[in-house]
Amino acid sequence: MYDKLVDILCSIKEDQPELRQSLSLETDLNNDIGLDSLQMIQFMLKVEEQLNLIIDYDNFDYEHLQSIQTFITFLNHCQQQELPMYENVNP
């Protein structure tokens, strides 16, 4: 899961190619990466889509972003999606 999160972060912050080498399980998602509010929304949506999860926003808190490890722990308690988020629509 860590590698997938790193891939997602690097795709959002593509203007910072050095980011991948600076990330670790202790990296603070709020303060160390510098995601603006739009990038944070993109990150959360991509996490749901690519990890096939439904993030429980009722229980989500700012503290879950204190580190990548803390976020992974939170995600491990989220529900798997039953179906892919976007299905092919056939006429």
Summary of the structure (lengths in Angstrom):
residues: 91
radius of gyration: 13.7
end to end distance: 35.7
largest distance: 47.5
contacts: 205
relative contact order: 0.19
helix: 46%
strand: 4%
